[in-house]
Amino acid sequence: MRRRQFIGLVGSFAVMWPLVARAQQPAGSLPVVTLVNARRADAAIAFIVEFRKGLSQTGLTEGRDVAFEYHWLDGHYEELPPIMGDAVRRHVAVIATPASTPGSLAAKAATSAIPIVFGVGEDPVVLGLVASLAQPGANATGINFFASEIDSKRLGLMHELLPKATRLAVLVNPDNPITAEATTKALNDAAPGLGLQLLFFKASTAAEIDAAFAAFADARADALFIAPDGFFASRHLQIATLATRDQIPTSDFAKDSVADGVLMSYGTSIADVFRQVGVYVGSILKGAKPADLPVLQVTKFEFIINLRAARSLGIDVSPSLLARADEVVE
């Protein structure tokens, strides 16, 4: 049952992008935009629809006005330096890093000249990406979507949903240290007031996610908190399948996991982040300077509960909590 209308997938795709999909136009015929994200290609189709939608709002079309090359890392953050180095050597027109703090930091480290349009879950001023939100001041601007800043809020919702859970496993990605550290700090600050004991686990590959779930069982964790991370988001089906198998109540930032069987999620719309990054990329291609485009902050957050999963787990969801959910999966 939907409590709020969400943006649907527009159009269809017959082709999956490889790890790096380069534009087919002759070199030099169109400006080139390098887009980098931690997800797998097949986990990003709906986001690219929104990115192209944002680009079209500026009157530009991929293939006609601009060529794109897509780099889908599938969690291989170690590939960022060579990707950025190659983009800088070829003097691409814009580097876009929607929903990727590691990608955004790698781009900023690689160039002070090429425009960068980022999407980060942490404060971009603290990250050193911009001088201020209102006046970025250099070659980077973009979107702050508050992934890490709302960790404590998501923990509170999880505690309200699972008041008897006291031993909470937390899964972080050590290959994304900025986000992992931000999540660790936010949860450590919030947990004592909620009477929660936190057990931290690490995973950066599909095999390590499998191993982590075995460790959760050995530690007798009552519930699981998935840290916001692009790689984890692209592994939503694996995470949901393991959570269902092990009957462990799980909270995620990515709403895709809830549709697959995870108990709840709380976070912003990453599709909206991709769309707005597309708008800013188009604006820059038409002459705007990143220094003059203020960093935007997301204000819409989605709380989703999987009532079917709750019933399977023997969890009674209070009417007041259901009333606050933006979407309930039944």
N, C-alpha and C positions, 0 to 999 in steps of 0.2 A: 504494500500500500504506500503510495507516494504522498508525502506531506508538502513537497515543493517541487515545482517543475524543473527538471534538470535539462541541460543542453544535450541533445541526442546526437548520435553519430550521423553525419551528413554525407551522403554519397557512399560509394563502395570502392574497394581497392582489389585489383587482381594481382598486384605485385607486392611482395614483401621487400623492404629495403635491406640490403646487406649491411655489414658493420660500417662500411663506408660506401655511400652511393654518390658518385660524382655526376655532375650535370653533363649532359651530352652535347651542349653547344660548343662550337669551336672556341678555342682559347681566345680571350680578349673581346668576344662579341657582346658579352653581358657582364654586369658586375656580379661577383661571386660572393655568396654568404655561406660561411661555415657554421653549421649548427651541431652542437655537441650535447649529448645527454647520457646519463648512466644506464638507461633502460635498454632492453632488447628492442630490436626493430618491431617485432610483432606485438609488443606491449605499448607501442607509441602511435598507432595508426590514428586513433581518435584525437590525440594531441596535435598531430600534424594537420588534421582537418581544421582544428581551431587556429593553429598558427597561420595557415593559408587564409583563413577567414579574416584574421587580423590584418594580414598583409593587404588583402583586397579592400579593406576599409580605407586604405590610403591610395587606392586606384591602381595598385600594382598586381601583377600576376606572375607566378613562377613559370619559367620557360619562355615567357614573352618579354618580360621586363628585367628579370633577375634569374640567375642560376643558383641553385642550392646544392651543397654537398652535406650529407647527413652522416654523422658519426655516432653509432649506437654502441656504447661501451660494454653493456651487459656486466657492469660492475668492475670492469678492468680499468681502474683509475690510473694505473701506471702508464697507460697509453696517452694520457693527456699531454705531457710535455712534447713528445714528437708530433702529435696532431697540431698543437698550437704553434710549434716551431715551423712546421710546413706551411701553415696558413699565413704566418708572418712573412716567410720568405717569398711567398707568391703574392703578397700585398692584397689579400682579399678585401672586399669592401666593408664587411661587417662580420664580427664573430658573435654568434648568439648562443647563450648557455641557459636556456629556460629550465628552471627547477633543478639546478645543479650548482651547489656551493663549490665543490672541488673544481668543476669546469670553469666557473667564474673566476676563482682565484688563480687557476692556471693561465687563463687568458690575460688577466691583469698582470701577471708576472712576465708574460711573454711580450707584451707590447704596451707602449704608452701613446701610440699613434693611431692604430686601427680602432674604429669605434667598436665598443662591446655593449651588448644588451643582455643583461643577466636576469636570472630569477633565483633568489636565494631565500632560504628559510630562516636566516639569522640577520642581525642588524648589519646592513652593508657599510655603515660608517665604522662600526667596530671592526669589521672584516678588513677595512682599509680600501674598499672598492671606490668609495666616493668621499668627498669632503663633508657634504651634508646632504640630507634628503632633498631639500628645496633647490640647492645649487650644487650638483654633483662635482662640477669644477674641472673635470678632465675628460678622458675618452670613454668613460663607462657610465651607464645608467640602466635602469630596469625596474624590477618588481621585488618587493619584500613580501613573502607570503607566510611568514610567521610559523614555520614548522616547529622550530625548537622553542620559540617563545610560548607556545600553547601546550607544551608537554605537561606542565603542572595542571592545566585545566583538564586535559584528557585523563590524567591520573585521577583527578577528583571525580570525574564522571564514571570512571571505571570502579572506583571505590564505592560510589553510590549504587552502581549496578550490582556490585559483588561485595556487600558489606562484611561477609564472613571470611573473605580472602585476606590473609595476612602475609603470606610468603609470595612475593611477586618476582617472577623472572623478567629480566629486561634484556632484549637482544639488540646489540649495537654492532655497527660495521667498523672495524678498526682501520679499514682503508679509507674511511671518510672521517678523519679524526676531529675536524671542527664540529661537525654535527654530533658525533658520538660524545664528545666532551660536553657540549651544550646540553644534550639530553641527560647525561649523567649528573651534571650539576643541578639542573632543574628538578629532577626527581629526588636527588638526595636532599635538596632543600625542602621539598614538599612532603616527603614520606613520613618523617617523624610526627608531624601534626595529624596525619591520618592513621597512625599506628601501624605502618607497613614496614616490613623487612624486605629489602631489595637484594636480589641475587643477579649479578651482571654476567652475561655471556656474550661471546664474540663470534661473528661469522662474516666471511667475505666471499664465500663460494657456495654453490648449491650443495656440495657435499658437506660443508661446514654447517649449513642450516640443518641438514639431516642429523648431524652429530649433536648439534645444540639441542634439538628436541629430545634426543635420548638423555642428554644431561639434565634437562628440565625435569624429566620423570625421576631420575636418580636423586635430584635435589628435593623432590616432593613439593614442587612449586604449585601454588593454588591457582595462579593465573599468569598470563604472559603479556608484556608490553613490548610492542615492536617499535624501535626508534625510527623516526622518519629518515628514509634513505632511498635514493633512486634505484639501487640494485634490489633492495627488499621489495620495492613497489613492483618491479618487473617480475618478481618471484611470488606474486600474490597467490597464484594457484597452488604452488608448492607449499607455502605457509598455511593456507587454508586447509589443504588436504591433510597435512600433518597435525594441525590443531584439532581437526575433526576426528582423526584417527585416535589421537591421544586424549580426547575429551578435555582439553585445557582451554578455559575461557580466555579469549585473546582480544586485545585492543590494538588497532592499527591506525596509522595516519591516512593510508590510502584506502579509499572507499571500495576499490575493486575487490579487496579481500573479503568484504562483507557479502558481496554478491556470491562469492565462492564458498562462503560458509563460516567466516570469522564472526565472532559475536558482535563487535562494535567498531566503529571508527569515528574519529573527530579530526577534522582538518579542513583546509581550504580546497577550492576546486583548482587542480593543476591544469585542467583544460583551459580555464580562464587565464592562468598565468601564460600559457603558450599563446593564447590569442593576443594578449596585451603585448607580449614580446614581439609578435608579428606586426602589431601596429607601430611600435617604436622602430623596428627594423625598417619598415616602409617609410616612416617619417625621415629617418636618417638618410636613406637612399635618395630621398627627394630634397635633401639639403639641410635638414635640421642637424644641430650639433648635440652630441650627448651631454655636454656641459650645460646646455640650456633646457634639457628635458628632465623635470623633477622625478626622483624615484617615487614610484607609486606603492602604496601599501594596501594590501588586500583587507577588506572589511567583512566579507561574507565567509562564514564557516558552516560546515555541514556535520551534523551529528546523526549517525545512522546506526540503527540497531537491527540485528538479525533475530527476529522473534522465533523463527524456526530453530535456529541454533540454541537460543535460550531454552526452549522447551526440551531439546535433546540433552542439554546440560543440566536440566532440572532447576533452572533459574526462574524465579518469579520476578518479572519486570513490573515495577510500580506504575500505576496509571499516570502519575505526575511525570515520571521519566519518559514514558511513551509520548506524552503530550508535548514534551520539549524536543522530541526527535524530529528532524527534518524529513526523514524517510524511515519506514519500518518494513523490513523484508519479512514476508509471511509465507 
